[in-house]
Amino acid sequence: MKYISLPANLTEDTHLSFFLAMEEYVARYIDEDDCFFMWQVEPTVIFGRNQVMRNEVNVPYCREHGIEIFRRKSGGGCVYADRDNIMLSFITRGDNVPFTFNRFMTMLIFVLRKLGVEAVGTTHNDVMIGDRKVCGTAFYQLPGRSIVHSTMLYDTNMEHMLHAITPSAEKLRKNGVESVRQRVTFLKEYVSLSIGELKDFIRQTLCHGELQLTGADVEGIRRIEREYLDKAFIQRM
């Protein structure tokens, strides 16, 4: 599997929309069987393709705290991410959804177990440590290609996680805010690696070889990114 890298001067100053567009670009134009890359973003909320923004996102809280809001093209729920999360993108040939999900989950669990973390997968395509979630995944397809992306919780701003996303009344009634804290866990509690060291370990474990994108590739990504930045796309439904 090839690791897809960007010119160094672009990696620190890009929005989540750029990396979603990068997934699409790689799927459409990079002729490799399996591609993988990791990324981090400033505080952002990302919600699924079929979700209604006003139902899922605490927009006033996000605006007050400078948290960006984007829609993705995969399904699944609303997620908060910041620079203490590791975002993972896997792009592969084919359109067998269960097989692709299983491959990706197996890779994540292999990496964590190699670190001595007793991680397991669930039927909802989450990665758990004990009864706590450390990683969630989502999936979508383009012709002949499958894209899986995931949020791995190394650490996070828990206050933002709790308040930037609007839990349903049913969830609050059943679980309460405190139970949200109790249903997730952070990898920093299980490994001695820094987040940078963890990223290096993941890459070395899963990838053989690197493909560095060019300036022309970056321009292509920017063209795709326009859709993710379009307010009509973000706020539709």
ChimeraX attribute file (.defattr): number of C-alpha atoms within 10 A of each C-alpha:
attribute: neighborCount
match mode: 1-to-1
recipient: residues
	/A:1	17
	/A:2	18
	/A:3	19
	/A:4	20
	/A:5	16
	/A:6	16
	/A:7	11
	/A:8	7
	/A:9	8
	/A:10	9
	/A:11	15
	/A:12	11
	/A:13	9
	/A:14	14
	/A:15	18
	/A:16	27
	/A:17	23
	/A:18	21
	/A:19	22
	/A:20	20
	/A:21	22
	/A:22	23
	/A:23	23
	/A:24	22
	/A:25	19
	/A:26	23
	/A:27	25
	/A:28	14
	/A:29	10
	/A:30	16
	/A:31	10
	/A:32	14
	/A:33	13
	/A:34	17
	/A:35	23
	/A:36	23
	/A:37	23
	/A:38	19
	/A:39	18
	/A:40	20
	/A:41	21
	/A:42	18
	/A:43	24
	/A:44	22
	/A:45	25
	/A:46	22
	/A:47	25
	/A:48	19
	/A:49	20
	/A:50	15
	/A:51	19
	/A:52	15
	/A:53	23
	/A:54	12
	/A:55	12
	/A:56	20
	/A:57	23
	/A:58	18
	/A:59	20
	/A:60	11
	/A:61	14
	/A:62	19
	/A:63	12
	/A:64	8
	/A:65	12
	/A:66	12
	/A:67	19
	/A:68	20
	/A:69	23
	/A:70	22
	/A:71	27
	/A:72	22
	/A:73	16
	/A:74	18
	/A:75	16
	/A:76	17
	/A:77	15
	/A:78	21
	/A:79	17
	/A:80	24
	/A:81	26
	/A:82	22
	/A:83	17
	/A:84	19
	/A:85	25
	/A:86	23
	/A:87	23
	/A:88	19
	/A:89	24
	/A:90	24
	/A:91	28
	/A:92	21
	/A:93	19
	/A:94	16
	/A:95	16
	/A:96	12
	/A:97	15
	/A:98	9
	/A:99	11
	/A:100	20
	/A:101	19
	/A:102	14
	/A:103	12
	/A:104	20
	/A:105	23
	/A:106	14
	/A:107	15
	/A:108	22
	/A:109	18
	/A:110	19
	/A:111	20
	/A:112	21
	/A:113	13
	/A:114	13
	/A:115	16
	/A:116	11
	/A:117	16
	/A:118	14
	/A:119	20
	/A:120	20
	/A:121	18
	/A:122	11
	/A:123	7
	/A:124	10
	/A:125	19
	/A:126	18
	/A:127	25
	/A:128	20
	/A:129	19
	/A:130	13
	/A:131	13
	/A:132	17
	/A:133	21
	/A:134	21
	/A:135	26
	/A:136	21
	/A:137	23
	/A:138	21
	/A:139	20
	/A:140	17
	/A:141	20
	/A:142	13
	/A:143	10
	/A:144	12
	/A:145	19
	/A:146	23
	/A:147	26
	/A:148	22
	/A:149	22
	/A:150	23
	/A:151	23
	/A:152	21
	/A:153	21
	/A:154	21
	/A:155	19
	/A:156	17
	/A:157	14
	/A:158	12
	/A:159	9
	/A:160	19
	/A:161	19
	/A:162	16
	/A:163	16
	/A:164	27
	/A:165	23
	/A:166	17
	/A:167	19
	/A:168	11
	/A:169	10
	/A:170	9
	/A:171	12
	/A:172	14
	/A:173	10
	/A:174	10
	/A:175	13
	/A:176	13
	/A:177	14
	/A:178	10
	/A:179	12
	/A:180	16
	/A:181	14
	/A:182	12
	/A:183	14
	/A:184	15
	/A:185	21
	/A:186	19
	/A:187	21
	/A:188	15
	/A:189	9
	/A:190	15
	/A:191	15
	/A:192	11
	/A:193	14
	/A:194	12
	/A:195	18
	/A:196	9
	/A:197	11
	/A:198	20
	/A:199	18
	/A:200	12
	/A:201	16
	/A:202	20
	/A:203	20
	/A:204	13
	/A:205	13
	/A:206	15
	/A:207	16
	/A:208	10
	/A:209	11
	/A:210	15
	/A:211	13
	/A:212	13
	/A:213	14
	/A:214	12
	/A:215	11
	/A:216	9
	/A:217	17
	/A:218	18
	/A:219	11
	/A:220	16
	/A:221	21
	/A:222	17
	/A:223	14
	/A:224	19
	/A:225	21
	/A:226	14
	/A:227	14
	/A:228	20
	/A:229	17
	/A:230	13
	/A:231	12
	/A:232	10
	/A:233	15
	/A:234	19
	/A:235	14
	/A:236	13
	/A:237	11
